[in-house]
Amino acid sequence: MKQPATYIISNDHNTVLYIGVTSNLIQRIYQHKEKIIGGFSAKYNLTKLVYFELFNDMENAIVREKRLKQWHRKWKNRLIGEVNPNWRDLYPDII
């Protein structure tokens, strides 16, 4: 299902965060989990979807991604904790 989304993934210890944007959240998280696309997320084993927001258009999703990337880590942790207090992997919920 294609729908613009902003997402945050982390490693098993929740020590590293990656913020991204996509038009297909299920496919993109699968790519992270399988390390199909190299780079930062593969290097730091970021495979756990801990937060996401869905949007009606890609422009708003990109704006949100850019804003979140400017946030302090403490703010990101609070945002994640408000909707996902145990920092569990949300991927099974969206497939």
URBEL-V866890 format. One record per pair of residues at least 24 apart in sequence whose C-alpha atoms are under 8 Angstrom apart, sorted by the first residue. I is the first residue (numbers start at 0). J is the second residue. D is the distance in Angstrom with one decimal. If there is no record, write none. Layout:
i & j & d
I & J & D
I & J & D
This chain:
i & j & d
0 & 25 & 7.8
2 & 53 & 6.9
2 & 54 & 6.9
2 & 55 & 7.0
2 & 56 & 7.7
3 & 53 & 6.0
3 & 54 & 5.3
3 & 55 & 6.5
3 & 56 & 5.9
3 & 57 & 5.2
3 & 60 & 6.2
4 & 51 & 6.7
4 & 52 & 5.5
4 & 53 & 4.4
4 & 54 & 5.7
4 & 57 & 7.6
4 & 60 & 5.7
5 & 51 & 5.5
5 & 52 & 5.3
5 & 53 & 6.6
5 & 60 & 5.7
5 & 61 & 7.4
5 & 63 & 7.0
5 & 64 & 5.8
6 & 48 & 7.3
6 & 49 & 7.8
6 & 50 & 5.6
6 & 51 & 4.1
6 & 52 & 6.4
6 & 64 & 7.9
7 & 48 & 6.1
7 & 49 & 5.9
7 & 50 & 5.1
7 & 51 & 6.2
8 & 45 & 5.9
8 & 46 & 6.3
8 & 47 & 5.2
8 & 48 & 4.4
8 & 49 & 5.5
8 & 50 & 7.0
9 & 44 & 7.9
9 & 45 & 4.7
9 & 46 & 6.2
9 & 47 & 5.2
9 & 48 & 6.6
9 & 49 & 6.7
10 & 43 & 7.1
10 & 44 & 5.7
10 & 45 & 4.4
10 & 46 & 6.0
10 & 47 & 6.0
11 & 45 & 7.7
11 & 46 & 7.9
11 & 47 & 7.0
13 & 86 & 7.8
15 & 43 & 7.4
15 & 45 & 7.5
16 & 45 & 7.5
17 & 45 & 7.4
18 & 64 & 6.7
18 & 67 & 7.4
18 & 68 & 6.6
19 & 64 & 6.3
20 & 60 & 6.6
20 & 61 & 6.4
20 & 64 & 6.3
22 & 57 & 7.2
25 & 90 & 7.5
25 & 93 & 6.8
25 & 94 & 6.4
28 & 90 & 7.4
47 & 87 & 7.6
47 & 88 & 5.0
47 & 89 & 7.4
47 & 90 & 7.4
48 & 87 & 7.8
48 & 88 & 5.1
48 & 89 & 5.3
48 & 90 & 5.8
49 & 79 & 6.7
49 & 83 & 6.8
49 & 86 & 5.7
49 & 87 & 6.3
49 & 88 & 5.6
49 & 89 & 5.9
50 & 79 & 5.9
50 & 82 & 7.6
50 & 83 & 7.2
50 & 89 & 7.3
